[in-house]
Amino acid sequence: MPTRTVFFISDGTGITAETFGNAILAQFEMKPRHVRLPFTDTVDKAHQAVRQINHTTEVEGQKPIVFTTLVSMEVLSVIQQGCQGMLLDMFGTFVRPLEVELGLKSNHRIGRFSDVSQSKAYHDRIEAINFSLAHDDGQSNRDLEQSDVILVGVSRSGKTPTSLYLSMQYGLKASNYPLIPEDFERRQLPPALMPHRKKIFGLSIQPERLSEIRNERRPNSRYASIENCRMEVSEAEAMMRRAGIRWLSTTTKSIEEIATTILQELQPERLTY
């Protein structure tokens, strides 16, 4: 499998450059070496980046791939003139043609997170993260009516990382509850959740995969046994079907795919950048 060094250069956090670059690279059967160069916001830093890229070219004998989202033309010109890699300027590719088409000048804002102290959306996102942490794994029944989403599923089915992703990426207040043997005996959802059924989304997982995950945490325990995992998954899925709750299997899905599916079902208006 071919390898290549890939640089992600940005005058902000580099999240946009890396996300976009990785989406493109995923189309190719290769395992690139990632080098992140965030906050490249001065000419001096740009020269440092050029030296690092060109040294990589000499050592490896092939051009690195360089993704940039540099707003400053002064900084970008240093990279363009001195870089010996294959340069992919994403803002140049998309922003400047849009300026021509729209007849507008872009505001050349550096990064998604500029001026955060004045951003209500940013503060709402911080509040959502704190809420999701306080309502992780059924820790609290307080203020459940404030939840945007309530995730349910057996232990280790992906509820916590999905909750945190929803709060960090979309500013959703996400609670999550594990379904436990007492719930299976009652054959009902936890009573605290019943008034909020419209906000509930279920996560399931293949028993074999669940057993693997649990064995990493509690090896050779009943909790991790394949028999117990099969029972819990079967009971949980039956419970969700009886309650009319939408659910999906997380077995082969990424956190991003799970979150997007949940948003499509429960909060489609939140599917924005």
N, C-alpha and C positions, 0 to 999 in steps of 0.2 A: 504494500500500500504506500503510495507516494506521500512524502512529508514536505511541509513547507512552513517557514515562519510567517506569521501574520501579525502585523502591527495594527492596533486600533488607537488612533490619535485624536484627541479632542481637547478643546479649551474649556470644557466642562467635565462632567463625571465620566464621559465616554460610554454611557449606557446605550445611547442611540446608535453610535458607531458599532458597538459590539453586537447589539441585538440585530441590526440590519445585516452586518457582515456575516454573522453566524447563520442567519437565514439563507443567505446566498451560498455560503460554503457547504451547508447541509446537502446541497444538490450534488456534491462530488464525494466520491469514495476516497477520503483522505483524512488524516489525523494531523491537523496543523498544530504547530507550537504557537501559543498565544502570547503576545507581549502587549500589555496595556500601558498607554502613556496618557493618562488623564491630566487635566489642568495645564496643558501646553498652551499658555496664554501670553507668552512673551517671545520676542525674537530670539533671545538667548536660549530659551527652552526649545524652540524650534530647531536651532542649530545643534543642540544636544541630541535631539531626536534624529536628525539627519545623520550625525556621526554614528549613532547606534544602528540605524538601518544600513548604512553603507558598510559598517564593520561586519554585520551579519551577511551581507552580500559577499564580501571577501572570504569569510570563513566557510560559508556553506556552498559557495560557487554557483548560486542561483538567486534570482531576485526574490526578495520577500514581497508579500502582498500587503499593501498599506491602505487601510480604510481610514478616511478622515471625515470629521464633522467640525471643521474649523470655520468660525465665523469671521475672524479677523483676516482681511486680505493680506496684510503685512506679514502675519505669521504664516499663512498658507503659502505665500510666494516663496518663503525660505524653503519650505518642504518641496514645492514644485520644482524649484531651480536646482536644489542640491541632492534630492533623494534619488538613489539608484534602484529603488524598488518599483513594483507595479502600483502606481498610485490611483486610487479610486476615491475621488472627492465627491461625497454624497450630496453636500450642499450645492456644489457647483453643478452637479448633474440635475438636481431637482429644483432648487430654490431659484437660481437665476433664470431658467426658462419660464418659471411661474411668474417672476417679476415682469418679464416681457409680455406674457400672455394676459396677465391681470392689469397691467399698467400701473402696478403698485411697487413700492420699494419695501422689501422685508425689513423688519425692525432689528435684524441682526442680533437677536437676543442670544446670549451665551447660555446654553443649557436649559433643561426643563425646570430646574430648581432655583432659578434666579429670583431675587426679591421675595424669598419665602416668608420673611417676617411680615410681609404685607399681604400674603396670600391666604384667604379664608379656606380655600380648598386644601392647602397644605396642613393647616391647623386642624381641619376636620379629619384629615387622614391620620394625624397623630392621635386624635381622640379615638378614632376607630380602632387603631392598633391597641391602645390601652384597654379599650372595651373588650376586644377579642381575647387579649391575654387574661383579663379578669374572668371571662366566661369560657375558658378553655376546659375541656374534659369534664363538663358539668360542675365546675367549681362553685358557680353561683346561679341561683334562680332569680336574683334581683334584676329588675329593669329589663326583663326579657322582652317586654313590649317594644323596647328601643332597638331590638335586633332587626337588621335588614334581612339576615339569612340565619337559619338555625340548621346546622348539619348534624345528622344522626348516622350511626353505624357502629359495627363492632369495634372493639379496641384494635388499633393499629391498621385501620382501613384508610388512613390518609386525612382524617378530619382536621387535625391541628395544622399541618402545613398548608392545607387549602384555606383554612380560616385566616391564617396570617397573610397568605398571598392576597386574598380578597380585600383585607383591610389595608395592606401596604400599597397594593397596586390600584385599587378602585375606591378606597375610603369607605368600604362597607363595614358596618358593625356586625361581626359574625360570631355567633355562639356555636358551640358544638357539644354534643352529648353522646357518651358511649352507651350502647345498648348492652345490658348486663343480664345475668341469669334471672334476676328477679323480674325483669321486664318480660323475659321469655315465658316465665311461669304465669304471669298475669295475661300474657298474650296481648299486651297493649303498650303503647308508647308511655314514657314517663309522664305522670299526671301533670307536671308543671308545663309540659310542652303542648298539651291538648288545646289550650285556647289560641295557640299560635300556629295552627296546622298549615295555614297558607304560606308561611315563611319557611317551612321545613323542606329540606332536600336530603335524600339518603345517599350514602356511599356504601358500596359493597366491594367485595374482592374475592377472587378465587381461593378456596380453602387451602390449596397447595401452596400458593404464594403467601397467604396469611401465616401458615405454619412456619415457613422459612423465616419470615420477619420476626415472629414471636420467639423462635428458637435462638435468634441472635441476642434476644433480651433475656429470656428465661429458658435456657437449653434443657431439654428432657423433662419439661414440666407438663402437667395436664393442660395448663393454659395454652401451650404451644402444640399439643398433640394434634395430629391430623384429624382424629375422630372428633375431638372437641371443636376444632375449627370448622369442620363440616356441619356440625350441629348448630353452632352459633350463626354461621352464614345463612344456613337454610331457614332458621327461625327468624332472623332479622329480615330477610327478603320477604318471607311470608307476612310478617308484621307490617312491613311497608306497603305491601300489596293490599292488605286488609284496610289500612288507613288511607289508601288512595294517595300515597306520597310518591312523588317522582324520585327516581334514583338511578344511579349508574354504577358500573363496575370500574374501579380504579386500577385494575390489574395491569393493563398495558397503556394507561394514559398518563401523560405528564400533568403536573400541577396546573400548567397554563391551560391545557385542554379541559381539565375538570372544571376550573374556574369559569372558563368561557361558556361551557355547557350550562352551569348553574345560573350564570347571568342571563343567558338566552331564555331560560325557563322562568326565572323569578324577577329579574331586574334588567330587562333588555335595554332600558334607557341609560344604564350605567356603562354600557360597552363603548366608552369613549376614551380618548387619550388623556 
